[in-house]
Amino acid sequence: MQYKNLGKTGLKVSNLCLGTMAFGRWIDEQASRAIIDAALENGINFIDTANYYGKGQDAEIPYGTGECEEIIGSALKGRRDQVVLATKVGLSMGSGKNDSGLSRTHIMREVDRSLLRLQTDYIDLYQVHRFDPLTPIEETLRALDDLVHQGKIRYIGCSNFAAWQIAKAHGISEKLNLEKFISVQPQYNLLSREIEQELLPFCESEGVGVLVYSPLARGVLSGKYKNLDDIPPESRAAHGERLIKNYFTERNFQLVNGYRALAEANGINLSQFALAWVLNQPAVTSALIGASKVSHITDAVQVSNWKWPEGLMEQVDSLNLKKVDFY
Ligand SMILES: NC(=O)c1ccc[n+]([C@@H]2O[C@H](COP(=O)([O-])OP(=O)(O)OC[C@H]3O[C@@H](n4cnc5c(N)ncnc54)[C@H](OP(=O)(O)O)[C@@H]3O)[C@@H](O)[C@H]2O)c1
């Protein structure tokens, strides 16, 4: 395992971060605990969650209900301090007008609820889940800054922000002497490389930590899907994950075949290849792995230090030409 400083801070995080979106939603508490145990035993010291993760998020209950944080809180009893714990706020947690977004009211209410569910009195990294165009960013930053001073959170980060949105927030933080976002959490994988245009160069230039989600394109880069009519049972597509089918294009299936050949030629499996590619991007601090089985952790750990062979990046780019059709 490799450990890196998160952004410009002194906080050390493993280059694999345990993503927990599946906990309490597609996998039960017992299976989730086994994955947390395996991650910690293998040197992963970084866990990412969100108040939103868990049941709900469907037509019947179109908001988050917090089960994922509850599972993590209970699993970390007695070992909370071994982990850098990141969670998020901003997505819908109820049907009321103030039950989502980045207003002071919503943030102050949700941080206390997250602390209760996580059974802790501090959150290491508190991230805003996505930009809120309806709330002045100054209001959000003042609320987050207050929470740092109250000791409820230690660092602040953002997720799904464009480079200009972070730059705007940083400018306001500097002017008003408020806490600054130290990291961003974008989607990044071999099928979806948009952030190479602006966000990654911006983060390298400004020393912003980059925590990438969906490094396996929600499982498509494991090669388990051959086409729309061939969905393995127990997979995320079989569970009906809304976003996964955006990846099911002819171009992506072709690319997956090309990457599989490169992986085999280099003696690792396709999932490991896709993860190692992300980990070898200089701007990336940590990759969020969305394990749904313990074996996904062991697969990932085997490539956390994998030395990327000379010339292989060029082979990858010759397949891809950096063209994207996701989003
Ligand atoms: N900030 C945001 O807006 C945002 C959005 C999405 C995710 N996230 C975070 O990022 C984390 C990771 O995202 P993700 O779950 O989409 O990541 P991912 O790593 O792209 O996808 C995870 C899925 O890939 C499959 N998989 C993983 N390792 C495998 C292996 N070794 N062999 C075969 N299949 C493997 C599993 O699919 P099956 O379960 O089908 O087997 C697993 O559920 C989330 O848990 C969450 O913490 C954040």
The ligand as an SDF file (V2000), in Angstrom:
LIG
                    3D

 48 52  0  0  0  0  0  0  0  0999 V2000
  -19.1240   11.5260   -5.1890 N   0  0  0  0  0  0  0  0  0  0  0  0
  -19.9740   10.8820   -5.9490 C   0  0  0  0  0  0  0  0  0  0  0  0
  -20.8890   11.4690   -6.5540 O   0  0  0  0  0  0  0  0  0  0  0  0
  -19.8080    9.3930   -6.0900 C   0  0  0  0  0  0  0  0  0  0  0  0
  -20.4930    8.7090   -7.1040 C   0  0  0  0  0  0  0  0  0  0  0  0
  -20.2960    7.3300   -7.2070 C   0  0  0  0  0  0  0  0  0  0  0  0
  -19.4520    6.6800   -6.3030 C   0  0  0  0  0  0  0  0  0  0  0  0
  -18.8330    7.3850   -5.3100 N   0  0  0  0  0  0  0  0  0  0  0  0
  -17.9420    6.7180   -4.3290 C   0  0  0  0  0  0  0  0  0  0  0  0
  -16.9780    5.9480   -5.0200 O   0  0  0  0  0  0  0  0  0  0  0  0
  -17.0360    4.6010   -4.6080 C   0  0  0  0  0  0  0  0  0  0  0  0
  -16.6600    3.7180   -5.7430 C   0  0  0  0  0  0  0  0  0  0  0  0
  -17.5310    3.9140   -6.8500 O   0  0  0  0  0  0  0  0  0  0  0  0
  -18.0490    2.6710   -7.6500 P   0  0  0  0  0  0  0  0  0  0  0  0
  -18.6750    1.7160   -6.6830 O   0  0  0  0  0  0  0  0  0  0  0  0
  -18.8380    3.1440   -8.8050 O   0  0  0  0  0  0  0  0  0  0  0  0
  -16.6140    2.0710   -8.0980 O   0  0  0  0  0  0  0  0  0  0  0  0
  -16.1340    1.0100   -9.1590 P   0  0  0  0  0  0  0  0  0  0  0  0
  -14.8860    0.4620   -8.5600 O   0  0  0  0  0  0  0  0  0  0  0  0
  -16.0630    1.6440  -10.5050 O   0  0  0  0  0  0  0  0  0  0  0  0
  -17.2730   -0.0970   -9.2420 O   0  0  0  0  0  0  0  0  0  0  0  0
  -17.4550   -1.0260   -8.2260 C   0  0  0  0  0  0  0  0  0  0  0  0
  -18.0720   -2.2890   -8.7980 C   0  0  0  0  0  0  0  0  0  0  0  0
  -17.1320   -2.9200   -9.6500 O   0  0  0  0  0  0  0  0  0  0  0  0
  -17.1740   -4.3140   -9.4840 C   0  0  0  0  0  0  0  0  0  0  0  0
  -15.8460   -4.7550   -9.0120 N   0  0  0  0  0  0  0  0  0  0  0  0
  -15.0220   -4.1200   -8.1510 C   0  0  0  0  0  0  0  0  0  0  0  0
  -13.8580   -4.8100   -8.0020 N   0  0  0  0  0  0  0  0  0  0  0  0
  -13.9660   -5.8980   -8.7960 C   0  0  0  0  0  0  0  0  0  0  0  0
  -13.1000   -6.9840   -9.0700 C   0  0  0  0  0  0  0  0  0  0  0  0
  -11.9000   -7.0800   -8.5270 N   0  0  0  0  0  0  0  0  0  0  0  0
  -13.5360   -7.9350   -9.9340 N   0  0  0  0  0  0  0  0  0  0  0  0
  -14.7580   -7.8470  -10.5250 C   0  0  0  0  0  0  0  0  0  0  0  0
  -15.6250   -6.8290  -10.2930 N   0  0  0  0  0  0  0  0  0  0  0  0
  -15.2240   -5.8600   -9.4390 C   0  0  0  0  0  0  0  0  0  0  0  0
  -18.2690   -4.6010   -8.4750 C   0  0  0  0  0  0  0  0  0  0  0  0
  -19.4520   -4.8040   -9.2410 O   0  0  0  0  0  0  0  0  0  0  0  0
  -20.5800   -5.8720   -8.7970 P   0  0  0  0  0  0  0  0  0  0  0  0
  -21.0640   -5.4020   -7.4530 O   0  0  0  0  0  0  0  0  0  0  0  0
  -21.5730   -5.7490   -9.8880 O   0  0  0  0  0  0  0  0  0  0  0  0
  -19.8930   -7.2000   -8.7240 O   0  0  0  0  0  0  0  0  0  0  0  0
  -18.3780   -3.3040   -7.7140 C   0  0  0  0  0  0  0  0  0  0  0  0
  -19.6650   -3.0880   -7.1810 O   0  0  0  0  0  0  0  0  0  0  0  0
  -18.4780    4.4390   -4.0810 C   0  0  0  0  0  0  0  0  0  0  0  0
  -18.6200    3.3240   -3.2330 O   0  0  0  0  0  0  0  0  0  0  0  0
  -18.6590    5.7590   -3.3750 C   0  0  0  0  0  0  0  0  0  0  0  0
  -17.9960    5.7350   -2.1280 O   0  0  0  0  0  0  0  0  0  0  0  0
  -18.9760    8.7240   -5.2200 C   0  0  0  0  0  0  0  0  0  0  0  0
  1  2  1  0
  2  3  2  0
  2  4  1  0
  4  5  1  0
  4 48  2  0
  5  6  2  0
  6  7  1  0
  7  8  2  0
  8  9  1  0
  8 48  1  0
  9 10  1  0
  9 46  1  0
 10 11  1  0
 11 12  1  0
 11 44  1  0
 12 13  1  0
 13 14  1  0
 14 15  2  0
 14 16  1  0
 14 17  1  0
 17 18  1  0
 18 19  2  0
 18 20  1  0
 18 21  1  0
 21 22  1  0
 22 23  1  0
 23 24  1  0
 23 42  1  0
 24 25  1  0
 25 26  1  0
 25 36  1  0
 26 27  1  0
 26 35  1  0
 27 28  2  0
 28 29  1  0
 29 30  1  0
 29 35  2  0
 30 31  1  0
 30 32  2  0
 32 33  1  0
 33 34  2  0
 34 35  1  0
 36 37  1  0
 36 42  1  0
 37 38  1  0
 38 39  2  0
 38 40  1  0
 38 41  1  0
 42 43  1  0
 44 45  1  0
 44 46  1  0
 46 47  1  0
M  CHG  2   8   1  16  -1
M  END
$$$$
